[in-house]
Amino acid sequence: MPTINQLVRQGRQTAVTKSKSPAL
């Protein structure tokens, strides 16, 4: 899943992890 990895590298790790973790 390169999309999630790219978003995390952009600096949205906190927002992405909390939004994608439960979704996955």
N, C-alpha and C positions, 0 to 999 in steps of 0.2 A: 504493500500500500504506500506508494511514493507520495501520494497526495497528502496524507496525514504527516508524513515525515517532513515534507517541504513546509507545511504550515507551522510545524513545531520549530523549524529552524528560523522562520521569519520572526519569531519572538512571541508567538501566541501559544506557547506551550501550556500555560495555565488554562486558557480558554479552550484550547483544542483537547487537552487531556480530559477535562471535566465533561466536554461535550461528546467526544468520540469514545472515551473509555466505556461508559455505560451502554452506548449505542452498539459497540462491537460485542 
